[in-house]
């Protein structure tokens, strides 16, 4: 009799397993998830690390309207940038070709980085006359460019929205100070 009860459950269990597998395949196709062999390289890749860093930065700066606006602008700029596809391809190829060699020889990589740093310090490129002549007018040029940006409508709209947001916050703060929130009921400090 125990066999009679398990037989009807076996087709149900098999159907549920097939359904679960089908859903997993659909999810993988829709989300473009890496396969089992690609998962480790995708997780260790530079682009994945940058995405994680970007998300953490967005979470940390979430309350600031100016930071949120700047982050959205940078993200939109990068999404439309013509070099985006090429740089993502380059990062992918570096992860496949160079990263394993770097992992196999970490001491050599550290020695090369130290040698490159010592070479830069020894050469002192910031003191070269040609480079100094190019860098000297840079602050003035940057100031002129920033001032010229004020004549563009998108920046004027951005500044107006920012000032309105800051004024709204400033107006809310005195109201909050005038009507402080009720203190919570007495809580015990013990565990």
DRENVO-618394 format. One line per 5 residues: number of its first residue (from 1); their letters; for each residue y negated, z, x of N, C-alpha, C, O. Coordinates in nm, 3 decimals. Each point is the difference from the previous one (the first is absolute). Last residue first. Layout:
N
NUM = a = Y Z X Y Z X Y Z X Y Z X | ...
! end
This chain:
191
191 = xxxxx = -4.274 2.721 1.931 0.081 -0.120 -0.015 0.074 -0.006 -0.129 0.073 -0.096 -0.025 | -0.559 0.348 0.066 0.136 0.015 0.051 0.080 -0.125 -0.021 -0.038 -0.084 -0.081 | -0.414 0.181 -0.075 0.008 -0.060 0.133 0.139 0.008 0.058 0.025 -0.056 0.106 | -0.231 0.019 -0.634 0.060 0.092 0.098 0.015 -0.074 0.131 0.026 -0.121 0.003 | -0.409 0.026 -0.380 0.131 -0.047 0.049 0.051 0.102 0.101 -0.077 0.057 0.078
186 = xxxxx = -0.307 -0.100 -0.506 0.048 0.074 0.117 0.140 -0.044 0.038 0.092 0.004 -0.082 | -0.389 -0.363 -0.175 0.048 0.137 -0.027 0.054 0.060 0.128 0.035 -0.071 0.095 | -0.406 -0.307 -0.036 0.135 0.012 -0.055 0.039 0.146 -0.018 -0.057 0.089 0.063 | -0.454 -0.260 -0.104 0.094 0.040 0.106 0.139 0.013 -0.062 0.011 0.047 -0.113 | -0.395 -0.382 -0.074 0.056 0.133 -0.020 0.098 0.030 0.112 0.079 -0.087 0.039
181 = xxxxx = -0.479 -0.251 0.060 0.127 0.003 -0.073 0.048 0.144 -0.011 -0.027 0.083 0.087 | -0.503 -0.202 -0.050 0.122 0.012 0.083 0.124 0.011 -0.087 -0.004 0.053 -0.111 | -0.495 -0.236 0.040 0.113 0.038 -0.085 0.126 0.013 0.083 0.085 -0.089 -0.004 | -0.488 -0.014 0.224 -0.055 0.073 -0.113 0.110 0.052 -0.091 -0.014 0.107 -0.058 | 0.120 -0.383 0.429 -0.045 0.131 0.047 -0.054 0.084 -0.114 0.014 0.122 0.001
176 = xxxxx = 0.120 -0.561 -0.088 0.118 0.078 0.034 -0.039 0.138 0.049 0.070 0.098 -0.026 | -0.411 -0.408 -0.064 0.066 0.039 -0.125 0.121 0.087 0.028 0.024 0.097 -0.072 | -0.255 -0.289 0.440 -0.074 0.113 -0.060 0.062 0.046 -0.132 -0.004 0.119 -0.031 | 0.215 -0.495 0.242 0.012 0.124 0.077 -0.083 0.114 -0.058 0.053 0.111 -0.011 | -0.067 -0.568 -0.156 0.112 0.079 -0.049 0.010 0.135 0.071 0.042 0.098 -0.061
171 = xxxxx = -0.365 -0.426 0.191 -0.035 0.053 -0.132 0.112 0.089 -0.053 -0.029 0.095 -0.073 | 0.095 -0.322 0.478 -0.101 0.102 0.021 -0.040 0.063 -0.133 -0.030 0.119 -0.006 | 0.325 -0.484 -0.003 0.065 0.119 0.056 -0.099 0.114 0.017 0.031 0.115 -0.030 | -0.198 -0.528 -0.108 0.083 0.058 -0.105 0.071 0.125 0.047 0.012 0.097 -0.074 | -0.256 -0.347 0.387 -0.092 0.067 -0.093 0.078 0.065 -0.113 -0.034 0.111 -0.042
166 = xxxxx = 0.275 -0.374 0.347 -0.046 0.124 0.065 -0.095 0.077 -0.090 0.004 0.123 -0.003 | 0.140 -0.543 -0.148 0.114 0.092 0.006 -0.041 0.133 0.062 0.038 0.107 -0.049 | -0.354 -0.454 0.045 0.022 0.049 -0.137 0.116 0.100 -0.003 -0.007 0.101 -0.071 | -0.079 -0.319 0.479 -0.107 0.096 -0.031 0.015 0.057 -0.141 -0.023 0.119 -0.021 | 0.324 -0.457 0.149 0.022 0.120 0.080 -0.105 0.106 -0.029 0.033 0.118 -0.016
161 = xxxxx = -0.080 -0.542 -0.182 0.113 0.072 -0.059 0.027 0.129 0.075 0.031 0.102 -0.062 | -0.358 -0.386 0.240 -0.046 0.054 -0.128 0.112 0.081 -0.066 -0.025 0.110 -0.051 | 0.128 -0.342 0.445 -0.085 0.115 0.028 -0.051 0.065 -0.129 -0.008 0.123 -0.009 | 0.260 -0.520 -0.032 0.082 0.107 0.057 -0.083 0.125 0.024 0.042 0.110 -0.036 | -0.263 -0.500 -0.095 0.077 0.056 -0.112 0.084 0.118 0.047 0.010 0.102 -0.068
156 = xxxxx = -0.239 -0.342 0.396 -0.096 0.074 -0.083 0.071 0.065 -0.119 -0.030 0.113 -0.036 | 0.280 -0.397 0.307 -0.027 0.126 0.069 -0.100 0.084 -0.078 0.012 0.122 -0.005 | 0.091 -0.555 -0.160 0.117 0.090 -0.006 -0.024 0.135 0.068 0.043 0.103 -0.050 | -0.396 -0.443 0.061 0.021 0.067 -0.129 0.125 0.090 -0.002 -0.007 0.109 -0.057 | -0.295 -0.220 0.504 0.107 -0.062 -0.079 0.029 0.084 -0.125 0.004 0.123 0.007
151 = xxxxx = -0.315 -0.007 0.353 -0.059 -0.100 -0.090 0.106 -0.068 -0.088 -0.035 -0.079 -0.088 | 0.133 0.405 0.434 -0.065 0.065 -0.114 -0.060 -0.101 -0.098 -0.029 0.035 -0.114 | 0.227 -0.153 0.540 0.097 0.016 -0.107 -0.061 0.064 -0.124 0.051 -0.018 -0.111 | -0.295 -0.030 0.520 0.007 -0.126 -0.074 0.098 0.010 -0.117 -0.017 -0.068 -0.100 | -0.018 0.432 0.397 -0.122 -0.010 -0.080 0.001 -0.129 -0.083 -0.046 0.000 -0.114
146 = xxxxx = 0.397 0.062 0.419 0.010 0.097 -0.109 -0.122 -0.007 -0.091 0.013 0.008 -0.122 | -0.016 -0.275 0.511 0.099 -0.049 -0.096 0.012 0.095 -0.120 0.007 -0.045 -0.114 | -0.285 0.172 0.473 -0.058 -0.113 -0.073 0.097 -0.052 -0.106 -0.040 -0.032 -0.112 | 0.199 0.368 0.399 -0.104 0.053 -0.088 -0.065 -0.111 -0.083 -0.023 0.018 -0.119 | 0.331 -0.143 0.449 0.070 0.067 -0.110 -0.100 0.058 -0.100 0.021 -0.008 -0.121
141 = xxxxx = -0.187 -0.179 0.517 0.054 -0.105 -0.088 0.069 0.061 -0.121 -0.012 -0.050 -0.111 | -0.142 0.345 0.440 -0.113 -0.062 -0.069 0.047 -0.107 -0.096 -0.048 -0.009 -0.113 | 0.372 0.218 0.391 -0.053 0.092 -0.103 -0.117 -0.060 -0.079 -0.010 0.020 -0.121 | 0.196 -0.289 0.482 0.087 0.018 -0.116 -0.054 0.100 -0.103 0.004 -0.031 -0.119 | -0.168 -0.133 0.575 -0.074 -0.025 -0.126 0.082 0.028 -0.127 -0.049 -0.019 -0.111
136 = xxxxx = 0.251 0.106 0.549 -0.129 0.066 -0.009 -0.073 -0.029 -0.131 -0.051 0.093 -0.063 | 0.480 -0.293 0.217 0.005 0.121 -0.082 -0.136 0.065 -0.021 -0.019 0.071 -0.099 | 0.088 -0.466 0.375 0.045 -0.031 -0.135 -0.007 0.121 -0.091 -0.027 -0.014 -0.119 | -0.077 0.056 0.577 -0.104 -0.084 -0.062 0.040 -0.040 -0.142 -0.087 -0.023 -0.084 | 0.395 0.269 0.342 -0.115 0.083 -0.036 -0.109 -0.083 -0.067 -0.064 0.047 -0.094
131 = xxxxx = 0.441 -0.270 0.266 0.035 0.077 -0.119 -0.116 0.088 -0.046 -0.023 0.015 -0.120 | -0.033 -0.257 0.519 0.016 -0.094 -0.110 0.031 0.075 -0.130 -0.058 -0.030 -0.105 | 0.028 0.280 0.516 -0.129 -0.050 -0.050 0.014 -0.094 -0.121 -0.080 0.009 -0.093 | 0.422 0.398 0.199 -0.018 -0.138 0.042 -0.129 -0.055 -0.058 -0.029 0.021 -0.118 | 0.228 0.419 0.032 -0.110 -0.011 0.096 -0.024 -0.142 0.050 -0.092 -0.024 0.078
126 = xxxxx = 0.447 0.159 -0.378 -0.124 0.032 -0.070 -0.121 -0.006 0.092 -0.114 0.003 -0.047 | 0.574 -0.060 0.199 -0.061 -0.120 -0.059 -0.130 0.029 -0.074 -0.080 -0.092 -0.019 | 0.398 0.328 0.385 -0.121 0.039 -0.072 -0.070 -0.120 -0.065 -0.112 -0.034 0.039 | 0.529 0.103 0.261 -0.085 -0.118 -0.012 -0.135 0.030 -0.066 -0.098 -0.069 0.028 | 0.426 0.416 0.020 -0.035 -0.048 0.133 -0.096 -0.119 -0.008 -0.094 -0.008 0.079
121 = xxxxx = 0.278 0.185 -0.478 -0.092 0.098 0.060 -0.048 -0.050 0.136 -0.117 0.017 0.033 | 0.441 -0.275 -0.249 -0.127 -0.007 -0.075 -0.102 0.096 0.060 -0.117 -0.034 0.015 | 0.552 0.049 0.160 -0.067 -0.126 0.037 -0.134 -0.014 -0.072 -0.098 -0.043 0.061 | 0.377 0.407 -0.170 -0.058 0.018 0.133 -0.074 -0.126 0.045 -0.104 0.009 0.065 | 0.341 -0.030 -0.471 -0.114 0.089 -0.012 -0.069 0.022 0.134 -0.123 0.000 0.007
116 = xxxxx = 0.520 -0.248 -0.010 -0.106 -0.076 -0.067 -0.125 0.085 -0.015 -0.111 -0.048 0.021 | 0.495 0.257 0.150 -0.054 -0.096 0.098 -0.114 -0.082 -0.062 -0.100 -0.025 0.066 | 0.336 0.319 -0.346 -0.079 0.076 0.095 -0.064 -0.092 0.104 -0.115 0.019 0.038 | 0.413 -0.212 -0.344 -0.121 0.044 -0.070 -0.092 0.079 0.094 -0.121 -0.018 -0.003 | 0.544 -0.113 0.167 -0.087 -0.116 -0.018 -0.130 0.038 -0.069 -0.107 -0.049 0.037
111 = xxxxx = 0.436 0.383 0.004 -0.055 -0.034 0.132 -0.094 -0.121 -0.010 -0.106 0.000 0.063 | 0.341 0.126 -0.449 -0.100 0.101 0.032 -0.065 -0.029 0.135 -0.121 0.018 0.016 | 0.477 -0.290 -0.143 -0.114 -0.025 -0.088 -0.112 0.099 0.030 -0.117 -0.038 0.007 | 0.525 0.096 0.216 -0.071 -0.118 0.049 -0.124 -0.029 -0.084 -0.105 -0.036 0.053 | 0.388 0.377 -0.198 -0.069 0.042 0.123 -0.077 -0.117 0.058 -0.112 0.018 0.047
106 = xxxxx = 0.390 -0.084 -0.433 -0.126 0.071 -0.029 -0.077 0.041 0.126 -0.123 0.006 -0.002 | 0.517 -0.348 -0.145 -0.064 0.035 0.128 -0.131 0.076 -0.023 -0.106 -0.053 0.034 | 0.390 -0.088 -0.400 0.100 0.012 0.107 -0.061 0.051 0.130 0.067 0.067 0.079 | -0.338 -0.158 -0.462 0.083 0.118 -0.024 0.103 0.021 0.112 0.036 0.113 0.032 | -0.312 -0.496 -0.026 -0.082 0.119 0.022 0.080 0.127 -0.020 -0.020 0.099 0.070
101 = xxxxx = 0.224 -0.509 -0.168 -0.017 0.014 0.145 -0.084 0.123 0.033 0.026 0.069 0.098 | 0.033 -0.183 -0.555 0.125 0.049 0.061 -0.012 0.017 0.151 0.056 0.095 0.056 | -0.440 -0.271 -0.289 0.028 0.142 -0.027 0.133 0.047 0.057 0.005 0.111 0.055 | -0.156 -0.579 -0.042 -0.053 0.089 0.104 0.041 0.146 -0.023 0.028 0.071 0.097 | 0.115 -0.438 -0.402 0.021 -0.037 0.140 -0.038 0.105 0.102 0.074 0.024 0.095
96 = xxxxx = -0.116 0.035 -0.583 0.135 -0.050 0.027 0.023 -0.020 0.149 0.106 0.036 0.052 | -0.532 0.102 -0.206 0.099 0.104 -0.036 0.141 -0.045 0.033 0.083 0.081 0.042 | -0.431 -0.390 0.015 -0.005 0.105 0.103 0.099 0.111 -0.029 0.062 0.054 0.091 | -0.111 -0.393 -0.413 0.067 -0.051 0.120 -0.002 0.102 0.113 0.098 0.012 0.074 | -0.335 0.096 -0.467 0.143 -0.008 -0.029 0.078 -0.047 0.123 0.103 0.058 0.035
91 = xxxxx = -0.570 -0.056 -0.012 0.052 0.136 0.000 0.150 0.001 -0.025 0.074 0.075 0.063 | -0.294 -0.489 -0.096 0.002 0.047 0.138 0.056 0.142 0.009 0.080 0.029 0.089 | -0.149 -0.210 -0.516 0.111 -0.069 0.067 0.013 0.047 0.145 0.111 0.021 0.049 | -0.476 0.135 -0.292 0.122 0.061 -0.051 0.124 -0.064 0.062 0.098 0.069 0.029 | -0.516 -0.254 0.075 0.016 0.131 0.065 0.125 0.071 -0.052 0.068 0.068 0.077
86 = xxxxx = -0.183 -0.486 -0.269 0.038 -0.014 0.141 0.021 0.133 0.069 0.092 0.015 0.081 | -0.252 -0.018 -0.526 0.138 -0.050 0.005 0.048 -0.013 0.145 0.112 0.038 0.032 | -0.567 0.092 -0.103 0.095 0.100 -0.047 0.145 -0.048 0.015 0.084 0.072 0.054 | -0.524 -0.300 0.039 0.091 0.037 0.109 0.109 0.098 -0.043 0.083 0.040 0.082 | -0.441 -0.197 -0.377 0.087 -0.112 0.039 0.100 0.034 0.112 0.103 -0.066 0.012
81 = xxxxx = -0.304 0.406 -0.403 -0.029 -0.045 0.137 0.095 -0.112 0.041 0.121 0.010 -0.024 | -0.140 0.263 -0.396 -0.049 -0.138 0.000 -0.021 -0.057 0.140 -0.037 -0.117 0.014 | 0.191 0.568 -0.084 0.087 -0.081 -0.085 -0.041 -0.147 0.002 0.086 -0.088 -0.010 | -0.353 0.413 0.233 0.122 -0.032 0.073 0.094 -0.087 -0.083 0.067 -0.087 0.056 | -0.466 0.243 -0.256 -0.033 -0.091 0.110 0.127 -0.042 0.073 0.018 -0.118 0.031
76 = xxxxx = 0.020 0.446 -0.364 -0.024 -0.132 -0.057 -0.031 -0.103 0.107 0.046 -0.114 -0.008 | -0.001 0.560 0.146 0.129 -0.051 -0.047 -0.016 -0.140 -0.061 0.082 -0.088 0.026 | -0.471 0.316 0.107 0.080 -0.038 0.117 0.133 -0.060 -0.043 0.045 -0.099 0.057 | -0.320 0.272 -0.395 -0.061 -0.118 0.061 0.081 -0.049 0.118 0.024 -0.120 0.014 | 0.104 0.521 -0.223 0.028 -0.115 -0.086 -0.057 -0.128 0.057 0.063 -0.106 -0.007
71 = xxxxx = -0.165 0.506 0.230 0.142 -0.031 0.016 0.039 -0.120 -0.087 0.074 -0.087 0.045 | -0.515 0.254 -0.082 0.021 -0.063 0.131 0.147 -0.041 0.018 0.028 -0.108 0.050 | -0.140 0.349 -0.436 -0.061 -0.133 -0.005 0.022 -0.074 0.132 0.030 -0.119 0.000 | 0.107 0.565 -0.022 0.084 -0.083 -0.087 -0.052 -0.142 -0.007 0.077 -0.096 0.005 | -0.334 0.412 0.224 0.120 -0.032 0.076 0.092 -0.089 -0.083 0.060 -0.093 0.053
66 = xxxxx = -0.443 0.254 -0.267 -0.039 -0.092 0.108 0.123 -0.043 0.080 0.015 -0.118 0.033 | 0.033 0.446 -0.375 -0.024 -0.134 -0.055 -0.035 -0.102 0.109 0.040 -0.116 -0.008 | 0.280 0.562 0.045 -0.131 -0.050 0.042 -0.023 -0.141 -0.055 0.078 -0.090 0.029 | 0.337 0.342 -0.084 -0.109 0.061 -0.075 -0.136 -0.056 0.033 -0.093 0.019 -0.079 | 0.510 -0.157 0.305 -0.001 -0.038 -0.141 -0.121 0.054 -0.075 -0.049 -0.068 -0.090
61 = xxxxx = 0.234 0.080 0.569 -0.139 -0.031 -0.034 -0.018 -0.034 -0.147 -0.101 -0.059 -0.038 | 0.534 0.169 0.214 -0.089 0.104 0.054 -0.145 -0.023 -0.043 -0.072 0.096 -0.027 | 0.408 -0.415 -0.086 0.021 0.125 -0.073 -0.098 0.107 0.046 -0.052 0.076 -0.082 | 0.051 -0.487 0.313 -0.054 -0.017 -0.136 0.016 0.128 -0.082 -0.090 0.037 -0.075 | 0.283 -0.047 0.503 -0.146 0.002 0.011 -0.065 -0.014 -0.138 -0.098 0.068 -0.030
56 = xxxxx = 0.564 -0.112 0.059 -0.039 0.139 0.025 -0.152 0.012 0.010 -0.057 0.097 -0.051 | 0.238 -0.530 0.007 0.018 0.077 -0.124 -0.043 0.146 0.018 -0.063 0.058 -0.088 | 0.058 -0.334 0.471 -0.103 -0.044 -0.095 0.010 0.080 -0.130 -0.102 0.046 -0.053 | 0.438 0.016 0.378 -0.126 0.059 0.044 -0.113 -0.033 -0.098 -0.081 0.086 -0.032 | 0.493 -0.291 -0.042 0.012 0.144 -0.027 -0.129 0.071 0.040 -0.048 0.087 -0.074
51 = xxxxx = 0.078 -0.541 0.176 -0.008 0.018 -0.144 0.008 0.147 -0.036 -0.074 0.047 -0.087 | 0.135 -0.165 0.536 -0.140 -0.018 -0.040 -0.017 0.018 -0.150 -0.100 0.057 -0.044 | 0.535 -0.049 0.214 -0.073 0.119 0.044 -0.147 -0.009 -0.039 -0.059 0.100 -0.042 | 0.328 -0.473 -0.038 0.037 0.109 -0.091 -0.075 0.127 0.037 -0.046 0.073 -0.088 | -0.005 -0.443 0.370 -0.069 -0.023 -0.126 0.034 0.109 -0.101 -0.086 0.041 -0.078
46 = xxxxx = 0.302 -0.038 0.499 -0.140 0.037 0.010 -0.071 -0.017 -0.132 -0.081 0.084 -0.038 | 0.618 0.006 0.044 -0.100 -0.098 0.038 -0.141 0.055 -0.001 -0.032 0.097 -0.067 | 0.469 0.106 -0.064 -0.052 0.032 0.131 -0.116 -0.090 0.040 -0.064 0.025 0.102 | 0.297 -0.080 -0.517 -0.054 0.135 0.002 -0.065 0.032 0.133 -0.099 0.073 0.005 | 0.321 -0.486 -0.061 -0.119 0.002 -0.084 -0.064 0.139 0.002 -0.123 0.011 -0.001
41 = xxxxx = 0.530 -0.077 0.229 -0.109 -0.068 0.071 -0.126 0.001 -0.084 -0.110 0.008 0.056 | 0.500 0.180 -0.247 -0.043 0.078 0.116 -0.117 -0.067 0.070 -0.095 0.068 0.039 | 0.297 -0.292 -0.410 -0.070 0.122 -0.040 -0.052 0.077 0.121 -0.114 0.047 -0.003 | 0.390 -0.462 -0.020 -0.141 -0.011 0.031 -0.074 0.131 -0.023 -0.114 0.014 0.045 | 0.583 -0.076 -0.142 -0.020 -0.020 0.143 -0.146 0.000 0.040 -0.035 0.033 0.113
36 = xxxxx = 0.159 0.007 -0.577 0.047 0.116 0.076 -0.022 -0.015 0.151 -0.031 0.098 0.067 | -0.311 -0.375 -0.364 0.144 0.023 -0.011 0.044 0.117 0.086 -0.082 0.058 0.071 | -0.420 -0.096 -0.284 0.082 -0.051 0.108 0.147 0.033 -0.024 0.033 0.099 -0.065 | -0.379 -0.180 -0.345 0.043 0.105 0.092 0.084 -0.061 0.112 0.072 -0.096 -0.023 | -0.350 -0.072 -0.388 0.017 -0.062 0.132 0.035 0.105 0.105 -0.063 0.007 0.105
31 = xxxxx = 0.006 0.033 -0.598 -0.084 0.075 0.094 0.006 -0.057 0.140 -0.070 0.048 0.089 | 0.327 -0.245 -0.439 -0.136 0.011 -0.051 -0.093 0.069 0.098 -0.117 -0.038 0.012 | 0.582 -0.002 0.091 -0.064 -0.132 -0.006 -0.145 0.011 -0.043 -0.087 -0.065 0.057 | 0.349 0.457 -0.052 -0.019 -0.048 0.138 -0.068 -0.136 0.000 -0.084 -0.026 0.087 | 0.204 0.211 -0.502 -0.107 0.077 0.060 -0.031 -0.049 0.141 -0.116 -0.013 0.038
26 = xxxxx = 0.486 -0.173 -0.257 -0.125 -0.045 -0.061 -0.120 0.072 0.062 -0.101 -0.062 0.030 | 0.530 0.203 0.102 -0.030 -0.134 0.053 -0.131 -0.054 -0.056 -0.079 -0.059 0.073 | 0.231 0.470 -0.241 -0.040 0.016 0.140 -0.033 -0.136 0.062 -0.098 -0.012 0.075 | 0.274 0.020 -0.512 -0.138 0.051 0.003 -0.051 0.015 0.143 -0.116 -0.030 0.028 | 0.566 -0.091 -0.088 -0.088 -0.108 -0.043 -0.146 0.043 0.004 -0.087 -0.075 0.045
21 = xxxxx = 0.415 0.399 0.042 -0.009 -0.096 0.110 -0.093 -0.115 -0.034 -0.077 -0.045 0.085 | 0.169 0.356 -0.426 -0.079 0.063 0.106 -0.017 -0.093 0.120 -0.109 -0.008 0.056 | 0.390 -0.132 -0.404 -0.138 0.002 -0.045 -0.091 0.060 0.107 -0.108 -0.052 0.026 | 0.572 0.064 0.047 -0.050 -0.138 0.009 -0.147 -0.008 -0.039 -0.078 -0.071 0.064 | 0.287 0.486 -0.117 -0.013 -0.032 0.143 -0.052 -0.142 0.019 -0.084 -0.025 0.086
16 = xxxxx = 0.183 0.162 -0.524 -0.118 0.070 0.051 -0.023 -0.029 0.147 -0.114 -0.017 0.043 | 0.503 -0.153 -0.241 -0.117 -0.069 -0.053 -0.128 0.065 0.049 -0.096 -0.070 0.034 | 0.500 0.278 0.077 -0.014 -0.126 0.073 -0.122 -0.077 -0.048 -0.072 -0.059 0.081 | 0.181 0.450 -0.313 -0.046 0.033 0.136 -0.020 -0.127 0.082 -0.099 -0.012 0.071 | 0.284 -0.037 -0.497 -0.140 0.043 -0.010 -0.057 0.029 0.139 -0.111 -0.042 0.033
11 = xxxxx = 0.569 -0.065 -0.067 -0.085 -0.117 -0.023 -0.147 0.038 -0.013 -0.087 -0.075 0.044 | 0.383 0.441 0.014 0.000 -0.090 0.115 -0.082 -0.126 -0.025 -0.082 -0.035 0.084 | 0.169 0.364 -0.428 -0.111 0.032 0.087 -0.006 -0.095 0.120 -0.109 -0.028 0.049 | 0.467 0.003 -0.373 -0.126 -0.045 -0.057 -0.121 0.028 0.090 -0.098 -0.074 -0.005 | 0.525 0.225 0.163 -0.009 -0.146 -0.011 -0.128 -0.047 -0.067 -0.062 -0.094 0.051
6 = xxxxx = 0.188 0.562 -0.004 -0.065 -0.059 0.117 -0.012 -0.151 -0.012 -0.091 -0.059 0.060 | 0.312 0.320 -0.398 -0.142 0.034 0.004 -0.071 -0.069 0.117 -0.116 -0.038 -0.012 | 0.587 -0.009 -0.044 -0.068 -0.068 -0.109 -0.150 0.028 0.002 -0.079 -0.087 -0.035 | 0.370 0.307 0.339 -0.024 -0.138 0.040 -0.073 -0.078 -0.109 -0.079 -0.090 0.030 | 0.221 0.532 -0.105 -0.116 0.001 0.088 -0.033 -0.142 0.044 -0.116 -0.032 0.023
1 = x = 0.503 0.113 -0.276 -0.119 0.000 -0.080 -0.126 0.000 0.084 -0.102 -0.055 -0.041
! end
